[in-house]
Amino acid sequence: MGKSKSKTNSIEYASDNMNSEVKLKREFGLFGGTCFIVGGMIGSGIFVSPVGILRETESVGMSLIIWLLCAFLALGGSLCYAELGTMIPKSGGEYAYLLEAMGALPAFLFSWTFTLVIRPATVAIVCLIMGTYTAEYITNSDCVDNDFLARIFAIMALLILTFINCTSVKAANQIQIWFTIAKLIVCAIIIVIGFIKIGKGNTEFINPQTSFKHSSPNGLSYALAFYQGLWAYEGWSFLNSLTEELKNPRRNLPLSLMIGIPFVALVYICMNIAYFTVITPEEMLASKAVAVTFAHRTMGGFAWIVPVGVCMSTFGAANASLFTAGRLPFVAAREGHMAQILGMVHAKRLTPQPAVMSVTAIALALICIGDFNGLLNYFSFAVWLFYSLTVLSLMMMRYTHSHWERPIKVPIVIPIIFFCASLYLIFAPIINTPEIEFLYAFIFIVFGILVFFAFVWYKLQVKGMDSMTKFLQKLLYVIPTSYNGKDDEQKTPL
């Protein structure tokens, strides 16, 4: 598909000193990368997902098994991504890998779906959860009665994070580090209290002999439990989206993944065990905020620490989501698959300001619209569709690009298992609960094919687009960039 090459150079840019040799700066080391993984994954999921998993599995023991299996699935996927990320050290994650292995169309459909729906919706959901916990803490009342206030807090948080991410990559990195530390302190408090309860004999619901009673016999319903659990683990692929901003990615990318994900899995399992030392399964199913319920039962006058910690946790997760979400349209625009303005960075700050602002605009609209959680659920099969295609691209390149240098090479059984699990997660919910919304999501993806051939393949021009690009360049003071690949001494042909 050679016709889809970027036409960035066809525009006469707004200023003579704006050249295409500007690159993203490498600001993240091993510690920063690990904090990005941990901080991006530990967000809202561990505080709300236990309810959904228990509802679908119907037993404590099986819910803990789902949490563990989700950890193995996330770790397996991250190992596959580590091989791809060290072999193709470009930002953009899945987009860069699909583009190299399968061509422009699959890569475009990924950027089309994730840029317009998945990533903005993810950012909006995390901000809304933060707003909900903040509203509950301030008003000391039920979250449902504070819907408007929760949206105000969510919008404020998103605008603050947008300003930070447009101003300084280093500041965004520092926020991630400090908020990761804060959320780990809250998690540690819950875990320590839980193990103290175990020492006192509160093991009724985590006893292996009784914890598997009443497990759901419906194998297809477990896919929905996996979706809940994997939402908590979402973020395992974040670091691949900013490879060009990672110092020594061939070393730090795989190490960050292999340190961060097992650590998060350990925290999640321990927190779930802690919950069940205090809260009965019936009480958990009735709880809107499991961690807050746990705190009120065990921490007395210090219970306020947990909702404050949850707010900080979700704020840090929103920062990671927005940071990585802005990198996808940035890289896609650089290849000519998105509007060219999205592939530019601020002339002085070197941040992908237009791309971040575009994601923010969509996320703000979703926050204002209201009930869009169903939208993200119905698009979840698309998420795993592209995850499966990405891992399939790894297996394909074992043959089509066998001569490429691979600093990390995972056993072939890992991508095979991950691919099969992805197929289950794609089709099981559709078979178990077939609804028209799945068709809408499919139509949206298919419509992307028409957009691709119209604007990428045949390069149809929208009247006034070049003038608009120049105007936005001057307004935002942004310039085009080139791929930042020199610093990592990558020898792989691209």
Secondary structure as UniProt FT lines:
FT   HELIX           2..4
FT   HELIX           8..10
FT   TURN            16..17
FT   TURN            20..21
FT   HELIX           30..41
FT   HELIX           45..57
FT   HELIX           60..87
FT   TURN            91..93
FT   HELIX           94..102
FT   HELIX           104..113
FT   HELIX           114..118
FT   HELIX           119..139
FT   HELIX           143..146
FT   HELIX           147..167
FT   HELIX           169..199
FT   TURN            200..201
FT   TURN            204..206
FT   TURN            208..214
FT   HELIX           219..221
FT   HELIX           222..233
FT   TURN            234..237
FT   HELIX           238..245
FT   HELIX           249..276
FT   TURN            277..278
FT   HELIX           281..286
FT   HELIX           290..298
FT   HELIX           300..302
FT   TURN            303..304
FT   HELIX           305..325
FT   HELIX           327..334
FT   TURN            335..336
FT   HELIX           340..343
FT   STRAND          344..346
FT   TURN            347..349
FT   HELIX           353..369
FT   HELIX           373..378
FT   HELIX           380..400
FT   TURN            401..403
FT   HELIX           413..432
FT   HELIX           436..451
FT   HELIX           452..457
FT   TURN            463..464
FT   HELIX           465..476
FT   STRAND          478..481
FT   TURN            486..489
//
